[in-house]
């Protein structure tokens, strides 16, 4: 193993230890069609719709949670100059790009169902924020992941940390995820 690989492994290991103390990101999937460049073009200097399902905290008021969550998402957004919004356009755009956040999803809820508008929830656990994040293009899944953290409310710093990590995973710009075109892409 080269020194560069050893240093990278050590760095990743220490990052994972510190990250696991605050949030857990799990189960990641990227469709073969996932293309960060497409996301960037669709979102840069535009509104990007977020759909919420469920409630992150039992007994929490939906509109209050939505109002408190939007600045957290915006402060931790991925690289394009996008503006997260809950506004539903009068006419459904084609393609219809959106991020769906399902709080306390049922264990059998899949991303294909989420992108088709199906939401199944389960009761949440007090003090635990559990979210399923799915990036959709029309009814097609582009990427998905899950996240969880111990938190008492939206103002808990662990919620901010969770969404910062979650958005980096859902909208990954990793070169390894670039579509294979058979050509010489650089």
C-alpha positions as CSV (number, residue, x, y, z in Angstrom):
1,X,0.0,0.0,0.0
2,X,1.4,3.4,-0.9
3,X,1.8,6.2,1.6
4,X,-0.9,8.2,-0.2
5,X,-3.4,5.3,0.2
6,X,-2.4,4.8,3.9
7,X,-2.9,8.5,4.6
8,X,-6.2,8.5,2.8
9,X,-7.3,5.4,4.7
10,X,-6.3,7.0,8.0
11,X,-8.1,10.2,7.1
12,X,-11.3,8.4,6.1
13,X,-11.2,6.3,9.3
14,X,-10.9,9.3,11.5
15,X,-13.6,11.1,9.6
16,X,-16.0,8.2,9.9
17,X,-15.4,8.0,13.7
18,X,-16.2,11.6,14.2
19,X,-19.1,11.6,11.8
20,X,-20.6,8.5,13.4
21,X,-20.8,10.3,16.7
22,X,-23.3,12.7,15.2
23,X,-25.1,11.1,12.3
24,X,-25.3,7.8,10.4
25,X,-25.6,7.8,6.6
26,X,-26.4,4.3,5.2
27,X,-27.6,2.3,2.2
28,X,-26.6,4.3,-0.8
29,X,-27.8,3.6,-4.4
30,X,-27.1,5.5,-7.6
31,X,-29.0,4.5,-10.8
32,X,-26.9,3.8,-13.9
33,X,-28.4,7.0,-15.3
34,X,-27.3,9.1,-12.4
35,X,-25.3,12.0,-13.7
36,X,-24.1,14.8,-11.5
37,X,-23.7,17.0,-14.5
38,X,-27.4,16.6,-15.3
39,X,-28.3,17.5,-11.8
40,X,-26.0,20.5,-11.9
41,X,-27.6,21.8,-15.2
42,X,-31.1,21.2,-13.9
43,X,-30.5,23.0,-10.5
44,X,-27.9,25.7,-11.1
45,X,-29.5,29.2,-10.5
46,X,-32.9,27.6,-10.3
47,X,-35.4,26.5,-7.7
48,X,-35.2,22.8,-6.8
49,X,-38.3,21.3,-5.3
50,X,-38.2,19.4,-2.0
51,X,-41.1,17.1,-1.1
52,X,-41.6,16.2,2.6
53,X,-43.5,13.2,3.9
54,X,-44.0,12.3,7.5
55,X,-42.7,14.2,10.5
56,X,-39.1,14.0,11.9
57,X,-40.4,14.4,15.4
58,X,-43.5,13.0,17.0
59,X,-46.1,15.7,17.8
60,X,-44.3,18.3,15.6
61,X,-46.3,20.7,13.5
62,X,-45.8,20.0,9.8
63,X,-45.7,23.6,8.6
64,X,-43.3,24.6,11.5
65,X,-41.0,21.7,10.7
66,X,-41.0,22.6,7.0
67,X,-40.3,26.3,7.8
68,X,-37.4,25.3,10.1
69,X,-35.9,22.7,7.7
70,X,-35.7,24.8,4.6
71,X,-32.9,27.1,5.9
72,X,-31.0,24.0,7.1
73,X,-31.2,22.5,3.6
74,X,-30.3,25.7,2.0
75,X,-27.2,26.3,4.2
76,X,-26.0,22.7,3.4
77,X,-26.9,22.6,-0.2
78,X,-24.7,20.9,-2.8
79,X,-22.5,22.9,-5.1
80,X,-24.9,24.3,-7.7
81,X,-26.4,27.8,-6.9
82,X,-29.8,26.3,-6.4
83,X,-32.6,27.4,-4.1
84,X,-34.6,24.7,-2.3
85,X,-38.3,25.2,-2.4
86,X,-41.5,23.4,-1.4
87,X,-43.5,25.3,-4.1
88,X,-45.3,23.0,-6.5
89,X,-45.4,24.3,-10.0
90,X,-48.8,24.9,-11.6
91,X,-47.8,22.6,-14.4
92,X,-45.6,19.6,-13.8
93,X,-42.2,20.2,-15.4
94,X,-40.6,17.6,-17.7
95,X,-38.3,16.4,-16.6
96,X,-39.5,16.8,-13.0
97,X,-36.4,16.8,-10.7
98,X,-37.0,16.8,-7.0
99,X,-35.6,15.6,-3.7
100,X,-38.1,13.6,-1.6
101,X,-37.5,13.4,2.2
102,X,-39.5,10.7,3.9
103,X,-39.3,10.9,7.7
104,X,-39.8,7.6,9.5
105,X,-40.3,5.5,6.4
106,X,-41.9,2.1,6.6
107,X,-39.2,-0.6,6.3
108,X,-40.6,-1.9,3.0
109,X,-40.8,1.5,1.3
110,X,-38.6,1.6,-1.8
111,X,-37.3,4.5,-3.8
112,X,-39.3,3.5,-6.9
113,X,-42.5,3.9,-4.9
114,X,-41.3,7.2,-3.5
115,X,-40.6,8.6,-7.0
116,X,-44.1,7.5,-8.0
117,X,-45.7,9.4,-5.1
118,X,-46.3,6.4,-2.7
119,X,-45.4,7.1,0.9
120,X,-45.7,4.6,3.8
121,X,-44.6,5.7,7.2
122,X,-44.1,4.1,10.6
123,X,-44.2,5.7,14.1
124,X,-41.0,7.6,14.9
125,X,-38.8,7.0,18.0
126,X,-38.6,9.9,20.5
127,X,-35.2,11.7,20.1
128,X,-34.3,10.0,16.8
129,X,-34.5,11.7,13.4
130,X,-34.8,9.1,10.7
131,X,-35.0,10.2,7.1
132,X,-35.0,8.5,3.7
133,X,-33.8,10.8,0.9
134,X,-34.6,10.1,-2.7
135,X,-33.5,12.2,-5.7
136,X,-36.1,11.7,-8.5
137,X,-36.3,12.6,-12.2
138,X,-39.9,12.1,-13.2
139,X,-40.8,8.7,-11.7
140,X,-37.3,7.4,-12.0
141,X,-34.9,7.1,-9.1
142,X,-31.6,8.8,-9.6
143,X,-30.1,8.2,-6.1
144,X,-31.2,7.3,-2.6
145,X,-29.8,7.1,0.9
146,X,-30.9,7.0,4.5
147,X,-29.8,9.1,7.5
148,X,-30.4,9.1,11.2
149,X,-29.2,11.0,14.2
150,X,-30.2,11.5,17.8
151,X,-31.9,14.9,18.0
152,X,-34.5,16.7,20.2
153,X,-35.7,19.1,17.5
154,X,-34.8,20.9,14.3
155,X,-32.5,23.4,16.2
156,X,-30.2,20.6,17.3
157,X,-26.8,21.0,15.6
158,X,-26.8,17.2,14.8
159,X,-29.7,17.9,12.4
160,X,-27.6,20.3,10.5
161,X,-24.7,17.9,10.4
162,X,-27.0,15.1,9.2
163,X,-28.3,17.1,6.3
164,X,-24.9,18.4,5.3
165,X,-23.7,14.8,4.9
166,X,-26.9,13.5,3.5
167,X,-27.0,16.1,0.7
168,X,-23.4,15.3,-0.2
169,X,-24.3,11.7,-0.7
170,X,-27.6,12.1,-2.5
171,X,-26.0,14.6,-5.0
172,X,-22.5,13.1,-5.2
173,X,-20.1,14.6,-7.7
174,X,-17.8,11.6,-7.5
175,X,-16.0,10.9,-10.8
176,X,-16.7,7.2,-10.2
177,X,-20.4,7.8,-10.8
178,X,-20.0,9.5,-14.2
179,X,-22.0,7.6,-16.8
180,X,-19.9,5.3,-19.0
181,X,-20.1,6.7,-22.5
182,X,-17.4,4.6,-24.1
183,X,-15.6,7.8,-25.1
184,X,-12.7,9.7,-23.6
185,X,-14.5,11.8,-21.0
186,X,-12.2,13.9,-18.7
